[in-house]
């Protein structure tokens, strides 16, 4: 099952690792590797990126951060190829993402002149940006005929485990997920509570929203590390958040809840 029906697919600037992810998934489809194994692998790549930042090997840090994005695309692709979707994998993936984001920024803070307070603000901003992207993207996925709906627009309770996974594991991972993401979800839902009523979003609009996708955020961080602009990463991530309000304003005032857009 694809993430989106063909008519709803858009140029996702954060999904540049998809081709690499598909290649990895195809190599692993007849092996014992599971999507969870691949998720753990992208966690390792992310931690190597953190280590390289701390050791001031910033080109390698950028490499492992980008590699993490590519491997991140592979776990979902492998789940689709093997027809083994799981809530466990979906929540574990997201939990790894938020912790790695925190580790990336705190490592950058440690080797730069950024204060920890500024780092916390940057972390808050980058997560809020990603939450806006995920909010609109999941809305589109849930309204796209025949698309993958493992992710839900509003997640108030643990879902029923799918075949091959433990309900206890799903429940525990869901609880961790709601703790680390719940506040960000509530802020975005409060800023644009009626977005879920829209029939669809124009493809060009979703392309602009994808500037806030995790893959694109990490691409920007990796590029700034490689160019030696480490001192500007925190201020940039904070300033970059201004587009949150611009995108929500565009959604509210140009794409109402009753008109079907393409």
ChimeraX attribute file (.defattr): number of C-alpha atoms within 10 A of each C-alpha:
attribute: neighborCount
match mode: 1-to-1
recipient: residues
	/A:1	14
	/A:2	13
	/A:3	22
	/A:4	21
	/A:5	16
	/A:6	12
	/A:7	10
	/A:8	19
	/A:9	16
	/A:10	16
	/A:11	14
	/A:12	19
	/A:13	20
	/A:14	21
	/A:15	18
	/A:16	17
	/A:17	19
	/A:18	19
	/A:19	14
	/A:20	17
	/A:21	23
	/A:22	20
	/A:23	15
	/A:24	19
	/A:25	27
	/A:26	16
	/A:27	12
	/A:28	18
	/A:29	17
	/A:30	10
	/A:31	9
	/A:32	8
	/A:33	14
	/A:34	17
	/A:35	28
	/A:36	18
	/A:37	13
	/A:38	23
	/A:39	24
	/A:40	17
	/A:41	16
	/A:42	26
	/A:43	20
	/A:44	15
	/A:45	22
	/A:46	28
	/A:47	19
	/A:48	18
	/A:49	29
	/A:50	27
	/A:51	19
	/A:52	20
	/A:53	25
	/A:54	19
	/A:55	12
	/A:56	15
	/A:57	15
	/A:58	24
	/A:59	19
	/A:60	19
	/A:61	28
	/A:62	26
	/A:63	19
	/A:64	23
	/A:65	26
	/A:66	25
	/A:67	18
	/A:68	26
	/A:69	26
	/A:70	23
	/A:71	26
	/A:72	27
	/A:73	24
	/A:74	27
	/A:75	29
	/A:76	27
	/A:77	26
	/A:78	26
	/A:79	19
	/A:80	18
	/A:81	17
	/A:82	16
	/A:83	10
	/A:84	16
	/A:85	23
	/A:86	20
	/A:87	23
	/A:88	22
	/A:89	23
	/A:90	21
	/A:91	21
	/A:92	18
	/A:93	22
	/A:94	16
	/A:95	19
	/A:96	16
	/A:97	21
	/A:98	19
	/A:99	13
	/A:100	21
	/A:101	19
	/A:102	18
	/A:103	18
	/A:104	23
	/A:105	21
	/A:106	21
	/A:107	20
	/A:108	24
	/A:109	23
	/A:110	14
	/A:111	14
	/A:112	14
	/A:113	11
	/A:114	19
	/A:115	12
	/A:116	13
	/A:117	10
	/A:118	14
	/A:119	23
	/A:120	16
	/A:121	15
	/A:122	23
	/A:123	22
	/A:124	16
	/A:125	21
	/A:126	24
	/A:127	23
	/A:128	21
	/A:129	27
	/A:130	22
	/A:131	22
	/A:132	25
	/A:133	24
	/A:134	20
	/A:135	20
	/A:136	22
	/A:137	20
	/A:138	22
	/A:139	22
	/A:140	26
	/A:141	25
	/A:142	20
	/A:143	18
	/A:144	20
	/A:145	14
	/A:146	14
	/A:147	17
	/A:148	17
	/A:149	19
	/A:150	15
	/A:151	17
	/A:152	13
	/A:153	18
	/A:154	13
	/A:155	13
	/A:156	11
	/A:157	10
	/A:158	16
	/A:159	14
	/A:160	13
	/A:161	16
	/A:162	15
	/A:163	10
	/A:164	9
	/A:165	16
	/A:166	14
	/A:167	17
	/A:168	13
	/A:169	13
	/A:170	22
	/A:171	19
	/A:172	13
	/A:173	21
	/A:174	22
	/A:175	17
	/A:176	14
	/A:177	20
	/A:178	18
	/A:179	12
	/A:180	14
	/A:181	17
	/A:182	14
	/A:183	12
	/A:184	20
	/A:185	21
	/A:186	14
	/A:187	14
	/A:188	18
	/A:189	18
	/A:190	10
	/A:191	15
	/A:192	18
	/A:193	12
	/A:194	13
	/A:195	20
	/A:196	19
	/A:197	12
	/A:198	20
	/A:199	17
	/A:200	24
	/A:201	21
	/A:202	16
	/A:203	17
	/A:204	13
	/A:205	16
	/A:206	21
	/A:207	18
	/A:208	17
	/A:209	24
	/A:210	26
	/A:211	20
	/A:212	26
	/A:213	24
	/A:214	24
	/A:215	25
	/A:216	20
	/A:217	20
	/A:218	21
	/A:219	19
	/A:220	18
	/A:221	25
	/A:222	24
	/A:223	18
	/A:224	19
	/A:225	23
	/A:226	17
	/A:227	11
	/A:228	11
	/A:229	12
	/A:230	21
	/A:231	16
	/A:232	15
	/A:233	21
	/A:234	24
	/A:235	14
	/A:236	14
	/A:237	21
	/A:238	18
	/A:239	11
	/A:240	17
	/A:241	18
	/A:242	12
	/A:243	15
	/A:244	19
	/A:245	12
	/A:246	11
	/A:247	16
	/A:248	18
	/A:249	14
	/A:250	12
	/A:251	20
	/A:252	16
	/A:253	8
	/A:254	10
	/A:255	19
	/A:256	18
	/A:257	15
	/A:258	10
	/A:259	12
	/A:260	12
	/A:261	12
	/A:262	11
